[in-house]
């Protein structure tokens, strides 16, 4: 952990961004080339609402503004799915020493086909749209892949 930087809160969101035709946006991690994923991120504060975390992370990581004319608030849907998983060893240092697991809450976000994507270069280097099954296969995270496989059920 960097000096002066607080530990991450072990409660996060996973946002599957997709079009009406079920193409899924994947972004490649800057710190781990070849690791493709959906938007993810932890709460900034314990009392932060999960929908607030999801909106913030989508904007920070993709430049897509939930609540804009192109993407209304109703486009963001809490799928009421929660994954509990062991934190990957490579990222364990970001959490308090006694924290070993994270609770991840899954959301879906439907966007127009032509929505501009603007990545945060410190976090992600490339993006791509893939049909949902191909997107699930491309994800490094099993919970992310499983969430994408649930997309037809929730879309």
C-alpha positions in Angstrom: 0.0 0.0 0.0 1.3 3.5 -0.9 2.0 5.8 2.1 -1.0 7.9 2.8 -3.3 5.9 0.6 -6.2 4.1 2.4 -6.8 0.4 1.9 -9.4 -0.6 -0.6 -12.9 -1.5 0.6 -13.6 -5.2 -0.1 -16.9 -4.4 -1.7 -17.0 -3.7 -5.4 -19.2 -3.5 -8.5 -18.9 -5.3 -11.8 -20.7 -3.5 -14.7 -21.4 -5.5 -17.9 -21.7 -2.8 -20.5 -23.6 -4.0 -23.5 -25.7 -3.0 -26.5 -29.3 -4.1 -27.2 -27.9 -6.8 -29.6 -25.8 -8.2 -26.7 -22.3 -7.0 -27.8 -20.2 -6.5 -24.7 -17.6 -3.9 -24.0 -14.3 -5.3 -22.7 -11.3 -3.2 -21.5 -7.7 -4.3 -21.1 -6.0 -3.7 -17.8 -3.0 -1.4 -18.1 -1.2 -3.1 -15.2 -1.7 -6.6 -16.7 -1.7 -6.7 -20.5 -3.9 -9.4 -21.9 -6.3 -9.2 -19.0 -9.7 -8.2 -20.4 -12.6 -7.3 -18.2 -15.8 -5.4 -17.8 -15.8 -2.2 -15.7 -15.0 -3.0 -12.0 -14.3 -0.9 -9.0 -14.5 -0.7 -5.2 -16.6 1.6 -3.1 -14.7 4.9 -2.2 -16.5 5.0 1.1 -18.3 2.4 3.2 -21.6 4.3 3.0 -21.4 4.8 -0.8 -24.4 3.3 -2.6 -23.6 0.5 -5.0 -25.4 2.3 -7.8 -23.2 5.4 -7.1 -20.1 3.2 -7.3 -21.3 1.7 -10.6 -22.0 5.1 -12.2 -18.6 6.5 -11.0 -16.6 3.6 -12.2 -18.3 3.5 -15.6 -17.5 7.2 -16.0 -13.9 7.0 -14.8 -13.0 3.9 -16.8 -15.0 4.5 -20.1 -16.1 8.1 -20.2 -19.7 6.9 -20.4 -22.0 9.1 -18.3 -25.0 7.2 -16.8 -27.8 9.8 -16.5 -26.9 11.5 -19.8 -29.3 11.8 -22.7 -27.6 8.9 -24.5 -27.5 6.7 -21.4 -30.5 7.4 -19.0 -30.3 6.3 -15.3 -32.7 3.4 -16.2 -30.1 1.9 -18.4 -28.1 0.8 -15.3 -29.7 -2.2 -13.7 -28.7 -4.0 -10.5 -28.8 -7.7 -11.4 -29.1 -8.6 -7.7 -26.1 -11.0 -8.1 -23.2 -11.1 -5.7 -19.9 -12.9 -6.1 -17.6 -13.5 -3.2 -14.1 -14.4 -4.3 -10.6 -14.6 -2.9 -8.6 -11.5 -3.8 -5.9 -12.2 -6.4 -2.5 -12.3 -4.7 -1.1 -9.7 -7.1 -3.6 -7.2 -5.8 -3.7 -8.3 -2.1 -1.4 -5.4 -1.0 -4.2 -2.9 -1.8 -6.4 -4.3 1.0 -5.9 -4.4 4.8 -3.7 -7.3 5.8 -6.6 -9.3 7.3 -8.9 -9.0 4.2 -8.8 -12.0 1.9 -12.1 -11.9 0.1 -14.1 -9.3 -1.9 -17.9 -9.0 -2.4 -18.7 -8.0 -6.0 -22.1 -6.8 -7.0 -23.1 -7.2 -10.6 -24.8 -4.6 -12.8 -25.8 -4.4 -16.4 -25.7 -1.2 -18.5 -27.2 -1.0 -22.0 -25.8 1.6 -24.2 -26.2 2.8 -27.8 -24.1 1.0 -30.4 -22.2 4.2 -31.3 -21.4 5.3 -27.8 -17.9 6.9 -27.6 -15.5 5.1 -25.3 -12.7 7.1 -23.6 -10.4 5.0 -21.4 -8.5 6.1 -18.3 -5.0 5.4 -19.6 -3.6 4.7 -16.2 -6.1 1.9 -15.8 -6.9 0.5 -19.3 -5.1 0.5 -22.6 -7.5 -0.9 -25.2 -11.2 -1.6 -25.6 -13.2 -3.9 -27.8 -16.8 -4.9 -28.5 -17.5 -8.6 -28.7 -20.6 -10.8 -29.0 -21.5 -11.9 -25.4 -20.2 -15.5 -25.7 -16.9 -14.4 -27.1 -16.6 -11.7 -24.5 -17.1 -14.2 -21.7 -14.4 -16.4 -23.2 -12.0 -13.4 -23.4 -12.3 -12.4 -19.7 -9.5 -13.4 -17.3 -11.9 -13.3 -14.3 -14.2 -16.3 -13.8 -16.8 -14.1 -12.1 -16.8 -11.6 -14.9 -17.2 -14.4 -17.5 -20.1 -15.9 -15.6 -21.8 -12.5 -15.3 -21.5 -12.0 -19.1 -23.0 -15.5 -19.6 -26.0 -14.3 -17.6 -26.5 -11.4 -19.9 -29.4 -12.9 -22.1 -31.3 -13.5 -18.9 -31.2 -9.9 -17.8 -31.1 -8.0 -21.1 
